[in-house]
Amino acid sequence: MRAFAQVTCVVVAIAASSGVTAMVFGADGAMSCTNEVVVSEKFIGKHNVKLTTFRCDHAGPVPALSGDSTKVCGAQCDTFCYQPAGGGPNEGDCAIISSALIDHKPNLFNVSGAGTGHNAVLLEHGSCKTYFFDLAATQLTYCYSEWDKLIKYLASTCNAAHGASGGHCIAADERWMVQVVHT
Ligand SMILES: *[C@@H]1O[C@H](CO)[C@@H](O)[C@H](O)[C@H]1NC(C)=O
């Protein structure tokens, strides 16, 4: 199943945040997300984790290869940690986000391709922010249960003790990524 292999550390700058301000990094560490438009906001779970859907422009979209499934829940991704350490995210804050996802119904969610609807989802609590980005031209279906696992994995593997301030796991075909960063 899922492999979070190939942990790579890359040096990147995280923009100071206001609103949903997101940065998307591809495997080369050079992709960004601009012209953000918030589509919806709500709170989930017992601890009021904020869930924002939005769309933004980014380099891409990555074209689907023939035969690619739009159901990417559980698909493999490669992990990159952001150096240096500093500013979090606090793993406890990320754990609260995880706890809000464990029994989330429905487990599956759709994220639009470029240009329409929302191509990104942000969950935030305290110092921890986590994004799901659809980097493809098409709608993708992902799931909260796998997002939960990636939050736990990234928040610990890319923590300050490992000299990092968060990181991301990007699909092998680069059609989507999950990012964990500090506020
Ligand atoms: C996702 O989109 C598909 C196809 O449009 C639809 O059948 C399905 O119900 C949607 N799933 C969710 C969780 O919204």
PDBQT file of the ligand as one rigid body, heavy atoms in Angstrom, charges set to zero:
ROOT
HETATM    1  C1  LIG A 201     -17.513  12.769  -6.225  1.00  0.00    +0.000 C 
HETATM    2  O1  LIG A 201     -17.832  12.957  -7.585  1.00  0.00    +0.000 OA
HETATM    3  C2  LIG A 201     -18.408  11.800  -8.161  1.00  0.00    +0.000 C 
HETATM    4  C3  LIG A 201     -18.525  12.041  -9.672  1.00  0.00    +0.000 C 
HETATM    5  O2  LIG A 201     -18.952  13.333  -9.968  1.00  0.00    +0.000 OA
HETATM    6  C4  LIG A 201     -19.750  11.548  -7.495  1.00  0.00    +0.000 C 
HETATM    7  O3  LIG A 201     -20.351  10.410  -8.047  1.00  0.00    +0.000 OA
HETATM    8  C5  LIG A 201     -19.513  11.316  -6.012  1.00  0.00    +0.000 C 
HETATM    9  O4  LIG A 201     -20.728  11.180  -5.338  1.00  0.00    +0.000 OA
HETATM   10  C6  LIG A 201     -18.744  12.466  -5.403  1.00  0.00    +0.000 C 
HETATM   11  N1  LIG A 201     -18.349  12.096  -4.045  1.00  0.00    +0.000 N 
HETATM   12  C7  LIG A 201     -18.468  12.913  -3.020  1.00  0.00    +0.000 C 
HETATM   13  C8  LIG A 201     -17.991  12.398  -1.713  1.00  0.00    +0.000 C 
HETATM   14  O5  LIG A 201     -18.930  14.035  -3.114  1.00  0.00    +0.000 OA
ENDROOT
TORSDOF 0
